[in-house]
Amino acid sequence: MRHTATPMTKDLDYGIGKGSKQKHQIVDADEDGDNVHSADRQHMSGERLRKSSPTEANIEALTEQTHDLHLKVPEFDDCFRLVVYATYALLPIIKLTGRGTVEFTIEKGDGSNFSSTAGGEPKSLETIQVVIDGYSAPLTAGNFAKLVVDGAYNGVKLNFSNQAILSDNGMQKNSGFTVPLELMPSGQFEPLYRTTLSVQDGELPVLPLSVYGAVAMAHNEGSEDFSSPSQFFFYLYDKRNAGLGGLSFEEGQFSVFGYTTVGRDVLPQIKTGDVIRSAKLVEGQDRLILPD
């Protein structure tokens, strides 16, 4: 059983807080119905190709050809798997192969100042730094880093709710790529795509949402199987509004790709209408891999 929508639904209309999808299984079964682990799947691939139908054989062959994309997609029993793999194979792949640091300069939209928690002078501009993780979310972090390098977030307005600070959705429609929902389960070495995690069943992400200042992509407007090409949010985690174990009700539902490391005290001061004056990739540009 999954969590239903939380009060965040009422505050944000950009894909946060909507109902989640059932997770697809990614284990095969042998002829007796027993699970076949991934370690055994490689040894069985040749036998399965000989026994399978032409359509299944094409799917398996395409899977092998796209292995270098490192996309671990839930396995379907129909031709939709072929469409999924073919689509990703044709897309230009942008990815981040390590960690990077993004520095945001935030400006008050109403001309007021940010108050200093350290007793300094109030400032009209404040700095927030975010470490983005390409190890656990290579496609999501890569797409975000590319947008930052292109200056796509410069001048973008922010919207505040009691649980998140969301970037404005009024960016150019051609900004960023539509990246599939990307989550790496704890204990795994590759992300899963287009599938959520069942926290109630013990599935936890390597990059949890239940951290104050976590940074994640909003859902795509058309499908929760995909992230928005460009709209992201700072999550204002509050344990008082969390579920059992202190986990957010939204845990395992969004592509988290980084965390606020500098300026966490600035986040609660951000209000609707404040502006990202600039966003810069100050570290990690050498790890950003762009398509040829």
C-alpha positions as CSV (number, residue, x, y, z in Angstrom):
1,M,0.0,0.0,0.0
2,R,1.4,3.4,-1.0
3,H,0.9,6.7,0.7
4,T,-1.8,8.9,-0.8
5,A,-1.5,12.5,-1.7
6,T,-0.4,14.8,1.1
7,P,-1.2,18.5,1.8
8,M,1.5,19.4,-0.6
9,T,-1.0,18.8,-3.4
10,K,-3.0,21.9,-2.3
11,D,0.1,24.1,-2.3
12,L,1.8,23.2,-5.5
13,D,0.2,22.3,-8.9
14,Y,3.4,21.4,-10.7
15,G,3.5,17.6,-10.2
16,I,4.4,17.5,-6.4
17,G,2.1,15.5,-4.2
18,K,0.2,13.6,-6.9
19,G,-0.6,9.9,-6.5
20,S,2.2,7.4,-7.1
21,K,2.3,4.5,-9.5
22,Q,2.7,0.9,-8.6
23,K,6.3,-0.3,-8.8
24,H,7.1,-2.8,-11.6
25,Q,9.0,-5.9,-10.6
26,I,12.5,-6.3,-12.2
27,V,13.1,-10.0,-11.5
28,D,12.4,-12.8,-14.0
29,A,11.0,-16.2,-13.2
30,D,12.2,-19.6,-14.3
31,E,10.1,-22.4,-15.6
32,D,9.1,-23.4,-12.1
33,G,8.1,-19.9,-11.1
34,D,11.2,-19.3,-9.0
35,N,12.9,-15.9,-9.1
36,V,16.0,-15.6,-11.3
37,H,18.5,-13.1,-9.9
38,S,20.4,-10.7,-12.1
39,A,23.6,-12.7,-11.7
40,D,21.9,-15.7,-13.3
41,R,20.3,-13.7,-16.1
42,Q,23.5,-13.3,-18.1
43,H,24.1,-17.0,-18.3
44,M,20.5,-17.6,-19.4
45,S,20.4,-14.9,-22.1
46,G,21.5,-17.2,-25.0
47,E,19.0,-20.0,-24.0
48,R,16.2,-17.5,-23.7
49,L,16.9,-16.0,-27.2
50,R,16.7,-19.5,-28.7
51,K,13.4,-20.2,-27.0
52,S,11.8,-16.8,-27.4
53,S,9.5,-15.5,-30.1
54,P,11.0,-13.1,-32.8
55,T,9.6,-10.1,-30.9
56,E,11.1,-11.2,-27.6
57,A,14.4,-11.9,-29.4
58,N,14.4,-8.4,-30.8
59,I,13.8,-6.9,-27.4
60,E,16.6,-8.9,-25.8
61,A,19.0,-8.0,-28.7
62,L,18.1,-4.3,-28.3
63,T,18.7,-4.6,-24.5
64,E,22.2,-5.8,-25.2
65,Q,22.9,-3.0,-27.7
66,T,21.7,-0.3,-25.3
67,H,23.6,-1.7,-22.2
68,D,26.2,1.1,-22.5
69,L,23.4,3.6,-21.7
70,H,23.3,2.2,-18.1
71,L,19.5,2.5,-18.0
72,K,18.0,-0.1,-15.7
73,V,14.4,-0.1,-16.8
74,P,11.6,-2.2,-15.3
75,E,11.1,-5.3,-17.6
76,F,7.7,-5.5,-19.2
77,D,6.1,-8.6,-20.9
78,D,5.0,-6.9,-24.0
79,C,6.3,-4.8,-26.8
80,F,6.3,-1.7,-24.7
81,R,9.7,-2.7,-23.5
82,L,11.0,-2.4,-27.0
83,V,9.6,1.1,-27.3
84,V,11.2,2.2,-24.0
85,Y,14.6,1.0,-24.9
86,A,14.4,2.3,-28.5
87,T,13.4,5.7,-27.2
88,Y,16.3,6.0,-24.8
89,A,18.7,4.7,-27.4
90,L,17.7,7.5,-29.8
91,L,17.8,10.3,-27.2
92,P,21.0,12.3,-26.7
93,I,22.3,11.4,-23.3
94,I,23.5,14.1,-21.0
95,K,24.9,12.9,-17.7
96,L,27.1,13.9,-14.7
97,T,29.7,11.3,-13.9
98,G,30.5,12.5,-10.4
99,R,29.6,15.3,-8.0
100,G,29.3,19.0,-8.8
101,T,28.5,22.3,-7.0
102,V,25.9,24.8,-8.1
103,E,25.9,28.3,-6.6
104,F,22.6,30.2,-6.7
105,T,22.4,34.0,-6.1
106,I,18.9,34.8,-4.8
107,E,17.4,38.3,-4.8
108,K,14.3,39.5,-3.0
109,G,11.6,40.2,-5.5
110,D,9.9,43.0,-3.4
111,G,13.1,45.0,-2.8
112,S,13.4,43.9,0.8
113,N,16.5,42.3,2.4
114,F,17.4,38.9,3.7
115,S,18.1,39.0,7.5
116,S,21.4,37.6,8.7
117,T,21.2,34.8,11.3
118,A,24.8,35.5,12.2
119,G,24.2,39.1,13.3
120,G,25.5,40.7,10.1
121,E,24.0,43.4,8.0
122,P,20.8,42.6,6.0
123,K,21.5,41.8,2.4
124,S,19.5,42.2,-0.8
125,L,21.3,39.2,-2.3
126,E,22.1,35.8,-0.7
127,T,24.0,32.8,-1.8
128,I,22.9,29.1,-1.7
129,Q,25.2,26.3,-2.7
130,V,23.9,22.8,-3.7
131,V,26.0,19.7,-4.2
132,I,24.5,17.6,-7.0
133,D,25.2,13.9,-7.2
134,G,25.9,12.3,-10.6
135,Y,26.9,9.0,-9.0
136,S,23.3,8.2,-7.9
137,A,21.3,10.4,-10.3
138,P,23.5,10.8,-13.4
139,L,20.8,11.8,-15.9
140,T,18.9,14.1,-13.6
141,A,22.0,15.8,-12.3
142,G,23.5,16.0,-15.8
143,N,20.4,17.6,-17.3
144,F,20.2,20.1,-14.4
145,A,24.0,20.9,-14.6
146,K,23.6,21.6,-18.4
147,L,20.7,23.9,-17.8
148,V,22.8,25.8,-15.2
149,V,25.7,26.1,-17.6
150,D,23.4,27.4,-20.3
151,G,22.1,30.1,-18.0
152,A,18.5,28.7,-18.1
153,Y,17.8,29.5,-14.5
154,N,19.1,33.1,-14.5
155,G,16.1,35.4,-13.7
156,V,13.7,32.6,-12.9
157,K,11.2,33.3,-10.2
158,L,10.6,31.1,-7.2
159,N,7.3,30.0,-5.5
160,F,7.1,29.3,-1.8
161,S,4.9,26.8,0.0
162,N,5.1,25.4,3.5
163,Q,6.9,22.3,2.2
164,A,8.9,23.4,-0.8
165,I,10.4,26.3,-2.8
166,L,9.6,25.6,-6.5
167,S,11.2,27.2,-9.5
168,D,8.8,28.9,-11.9
169,N,7.4,26.7,-14.7
170,G,7.5,29.6,-17.2
171,M,10.8,28.7,-18.7
172,Q,11.2,28.1,-22.4
173,K,9.6,24.9,-23.5
174,N,12.8,23.7,-25.2
175,S,14.8,24.1,-21.9
176,G,16.2,20.7,-20.8
177,F,15.4,17.1,-21.7
178,T,12.5,15.0,-20.4
179,V,14.4,12.6,-18.1
180,P,12.6,9.5,-16.7
181,L,12.0,9.3,-13.0
182,E,15.4,8.3,-11.6
183,L,15.9,6.6,-8.2
184,M,18.7,4.5,-6.9
185,P,17.5,2.1,-4.2
186,S,19.8,1.7,-1.2
187,G,22.1,-1.3,-1.7
188,Q,22.0,-1.1,-5.5
189,F,24.7,0.2,-7.8
190,E,22.5,1.5,-10.7
191,P,19.4,3.7,-10.7
192,L,15.9,2.5,-11.6
193,Y,13.9,4.4,-14.1
194,R,10.2,5.2,-14.5
195,T,9.4,3.5,-11.2
196,T,8.8,4.8,-7.7
197,L,10.0,3.1,-4.5
198,S,7.7,1.4,-1.9
199,V,9.0,2.9,1.4
200,Q,6.5,0.8,3.4
201,D,8.0,-2.3,2.0
202,G,11.5,-1.2,3.1
203,E,12.7,0.3,-0.2
204,L,14.7,3.5,0.5
205,P,16.6,5.7,-1.9
206,V,20.3,6.4,-1.7
207,L,19.4,10.1,-2.0
208,P,16.4,10.6,0.4
209,L,14.0,13.4,0.1
210,S,13.5,13.5,3.9
211,V,16.4,16.0,4.4
212,Y,15.9,19.7,4.8
213,G,17.2,21.4,1.7
214,A,17.0,18.3,-0.5
215,V,16.9,19.3,-4.2
216,A,14.7,17.3,-6.6
217,M,12.9,17.7,-10.0
218,A,9.2,18.2,-10.1
219,H,7.1,15.6,-12.0
220,N,6.4,16.0,-15.7
221,E,3.1,17.6,-16.4
222,G,2.1,14.8,-18.7
223,S,3.3,11.7,-16.7
224,E,4.6,11.0,-13.2
225,D,6.9,8.4,-14.8
226,F,9.1,11.3,-16.0
227,S,10.6,14.4,-14.3
228,S,10.0,17.9,-15.5
229,P,12.6,19.0,-18.1
230,S,13.6,22.0,-16.0
231,Q,11.4,22.6,-12.9
232,F,13.0,21.8,-9.6
233,F,12.4,22.4,-5.9
234,F,14.1,22.8,-2.6
235,Y,12.3,20.5,-0.1
236,L,11.7,22.0,3.3
237,Y,11.5,18.8,5.3
238,D,9.7,19.0,8.6
239,K,9.6,15.9,10.8
240,R,6.4,17.1,12.4
241,N,4.7,16.6,9.1
242,A,6.4,13.3,8.3
243,G,5.1,9.7,8.6
244,L,6.3,6.7,10.4
245,G,10.0,6.6,11.0
246,G,10.3,10.3,10.3
247,L,10.1,9.8,6.5
248,S,8.3,12.2,4.2
249,F,5.1,11.0,2.7
250,E,6.6,11.8,-0.6
251,E,9.7,9.7,0.0
252,G,10.7,7.6,-3.0
253,Q,8.4,9.5,-5.4
254,F,10.7,12.1,-6.9
255,S,14.2,12.3,-8.5
256,V,16.4,13.8,-5.8
257,F,19.7,14.8,-7.2
258,G,21.4,17.0,-4.6
259,Y,21.4,18.8,-1.2
260,T,21.8,22.4,0.0
261,T,25.2,22.7,1.8
262,V,25.5,26.5,2.1
263,G,22.6,28.8,2.8
264,R,20.2,26.5,4.5
265,D,19.2,29.4,6.8
266,V,18.3,31.4,3.7
267,L,15.7,28.9,2.5
268,P,12.9,29.8,5.0
269,Q,13.3,33.4,4.1
270,I,12.5,32.9,0.4
271,K,9.0,33.9,-0.6
272,T,7.0,33.7,-3.8
273,G,8.3,36.3,-6.3
274,D,11.9,36.1,-5.2
275,V,14.3,35.6,-8.1
276,I,17.3,33.4,-9.0
277,R,19.6,36.2,-10.1
278,S,22.2,33.7,-11.3
279,A,23.0,30.0,-11.1
280,K,26.6,28.8,-11.8
281,L,28.2,25.4,-11.9
282,V,31.3,26.3,-9.8
283,E,32.6,22.8,-9.6
284,G,32.1,19.6,-11.7
285,Q,31.9,21.0,-15.2
286,D,34.7,18.6,-16.2
287,R,32.4,15.7,-15.2
288,L,29.5,16.9,-17.3
289,I,29.2,14.6,-20.4
290,L,27.4,16.0,-23.4
291,P,26.3,14.1,-26.5
292,D,28.4,14.5,-29.6
